[in-house]
Amino acid sequence: MNGDDEQLLRGRVYGTDPDHPGPRPSRTYAELVGGPLDGLLLDVTGWTPDEIGTGVSLTTELGQFGPGGRAMYDPRPGDQRRFDWTGDSP
C-alpha cells in the first residue's frame, strides 16, 4: 500500500458502506494503529470492557495472507481508544 492508499483509509470506519465511510455521531470508536488497517476506526459502541480487553481479529485483503486473511489488534494498555496491531493470521 502506498501513501495515497493509506491517506484514503484514514478517518474511515472498518466494515462500513463505502458511500458512508466516516464516523457517525453518538457512536464510540477505537483507532486501529499499525498493520494493514492502520488509521481505520473500529466501532466499539456497546462493547463491554471485557470485550474491548479481548482485542479483535478483523478480516482484510490487505494483510500478509491476502484475501481471507485476518489482522489482529489488541487495545493499547492505558488507552482503550487505540488498538495496536499484533500480527496477521491466515
N, C-alpha and C positions, 0 to 999 in steps of 0.2 A: 504494500500500500504506500502511495506517495503522499507528500504533504497536502496536495489538493484533496485527495480522498479523505485524509484524516480531518481536514477542516470541515468537510461536508457532514461528517458524523457528529461533530461537537454540537451539544445542545439538543440532540435528537434523543428520543426515548426508545429504549430497546423494545422491539416487538410491536411497535405501533404502525398504524396505517401510514404509508409514505406521503399521502396527501395531507396528513395532520401529524407531523413528526415531533412537534415541540411539546414541552411540558404544559400541563393544564393546571389552572388554579385549584386550590383545595386538595391537591394530591401531594404525596410525600415521595421524594426521590433520593436515591443514593447515586453518586457519580462512580462510574467504573473507571479505574485508574490502571493504566498499563495494559499490555496484551492486545489482542486483536479488536477488542471493543472499547478501547481507550477513549474517553470523552463522552461516551453514551451515558444516558441517565437510565436508572432502573427504578420502576415504580414499585415502591415498598409500602404503599398505603395499606393500612390494616394488618401489616405483618407484626407478629408478636416479637418481643426481644429474643426469645429462643429461636424463632425462625430467622431473624436477622443474624444472630450469632452463628448459625449453621453455615452461612455462605450460600453460594449458588453455583450451579453448573448450567451454562447457557449455550444453546445450540448456535453455531456460527459456521459460515463457509469461509471465514477469513483466517481461521487458526491454522496451526501446524498440520492438522489432519484433513483439511478441506471440507467439502460438503459432508454433513453428518457428524462433524467433529463438535467438540464442546470446549468452551473456555470456562475455567474455574476461577471464581472470585470469592474472597473472604473479607469480612468487614475489618476495617483498619482499627487496631486497638486504640481506644480512646476517641475515635471519631467514626461512628457508625453511619455517617453520611457519605463515606467513601469506602468502596470495596476495591481492594487491591488484587490484581491478577496473580494467581498462584501456579498457573500452567494450563496446558491443553490436554485433552484426552480424546481418544477415538470415539 
